[in-house]
Amino acid sequence: MSEDTIVYLTEEGYQKIQEELEYLKGPKRNEISKKLQEAIAMGDLSENADYAYAKQEQAFMEGRILELEDSLRRAQIIANNGKKGVVSVGSTVTVVEEDYDDEETYRIVGIHEADPSNGLISNESPMGRALLGAKVGHKIKVETPGGLVTFVVKKIG
């Protein structure tokens, strides 16, 4: 992801990232700091597994903090207030696979909030990319692991 790429987030997703960031910068940093202090007190750091593990944990946490801060810096809150009748980030879309009757409903969200098992698909996923700009009645083709599948857009909310 390039440095100027927009990170699409719902209001809830933005809040969730802020909460995780506060936790990592507060209680989690303090917890790791205590682990490091305890490991240092044991002496001989060259053969101290607790110290090595705590340093590794600290490095992962600091990397996650940087990632979250960057995401918040580039965040754009999605609100479904674009063109009505056209799929955009934030839209809830009902589709049906061509030649089948079972409808599927998805909400197009940013990559940080994607959770396909709960109907949240990323705007960067094959299905999300195919849906962007579609209108009711449009047929979209999506490359899936099982091959090319055609869907019909039934409803946009």
N, C-alpha and C positions, 0 to 999 in steps of 0.2 A: 504494500500500500504506500503510495507516495505521500510526501509530507503535506501536500495541499489537498488531498482527497477528503471530501466531506464524509463525516461519520454520521449517518442517520440514526437518530434515537427518538423513541417516544418519550414523553414526559416521565413516565414510570421508569424507563430504561436509564434515562439521565440520572434520575434520583438514585437508582440502584447502584450505578457506577460511583456516584458521589459518596454513598454510604460505604461501599467497599473500600474506597480510597481513604476515607476517614478511619475505618477500622485498621487498615494496613499501616497508616501513618501514626496511629495512636497505640491501641492495645497490642497489636501484633508486633510492632517495632519494639515495644517495651518487653514483650515476652521473649523475643529473640535476643535482645540485649541481656536479659537475665541469664539466658542459656549460655551466652558467650562469656559472661562474667564468671559463672559457675565452672565452665570448662577451663577458663584461664587459671582459676584458683587451684585447679588440679595439678598444674605445672606441666612441664614437657609437652609443648603443643605439637611437636613433630610426630608424636605417636598417639595423639588424643583424638579418638573417633568422635567424641561429643563435640569437640571444637570444630572439627572438619565438617560435621553435619550442620552445626549451627551457622557456620560461614556459608555453606551451600544454601541453606534455607534463607539466609539474609540476602544472598545474591538474587535468588528467585523472587523474593518479595520486592526488592528494590527495582528489579526489572518490571514487575507487574505494576508498581507504582508509576513508573515512567510511562508505561503503556496506557494506563488509565488517565493520567494527566494529559497525555497527547490526544487521546480520544475526546476528552472533555473540551480541550482547546479547539478541536476541529468539528465539534458537534453541531449538528443542525437539528433542532427539534422538529419532528414531523407532525404535521397537522393536516388532516385530509381536507384541505381547503383549496385544492387546485381545481382544474377544469372538472366539472361534474360530468360523469359518464365516460371518463377516461381513466384507466388504471395508472396510478402513480404511487410513490412510496407513501404508505399510510392507508392506502385503500384496502378495503375488505372485498375480496373477489370470490364469486361462486362460479365454478367451472364444472363441466361434465366431460368425461372422456368420450370422444366421438364413438358412436355405435353402442354406448352404454347409457344407463339411466341414473347411476349413482352420482349425486352431486357432491363436490368437495368444496369447502370454503377455506380460504387462506387470507391472512392479513400480510401485506407486504411491509416488511420492516428492514431496518439496517442489519448488517451482519452480526453486530454484537448481541442482538436480541433474537436472532433466529432460533426457532425451536419447532422444527417441522412436525414433531409428534403432537404438538399443541396448536397446529395450524398457523404458526408464524414462520413465514419463509423470507429469506434474504432477498433484497433487490439484486444481489450479485449471483444468486443461484440460477441454474438454467431455467427453472420455472419462473422465477421472479423476473429475470431479464426478458423472457418471452412475453410475460404479461404486461410489462410497462408500455403504456401507450395504447393498449388494446381497448376496444369498446364492446358493449353488449352485442352479441351475435358474431363477433370475430372468432376466427379459428386460429389457434396458435399451435405451433409445432415445438415440442420439447424433446431434446435428446436425453434419454434415460438409459440406465444400464441395460435395460431390456430392448433398446432400440428407440426409433423415432415414434413419439406418441402425439396424436392430435387432440386438442381440447377445444371446447366451445365455451366462450365466456357467456354466462347466463345472467349474472347480476353483479353490479359494482356498487359498493356502499362506502 
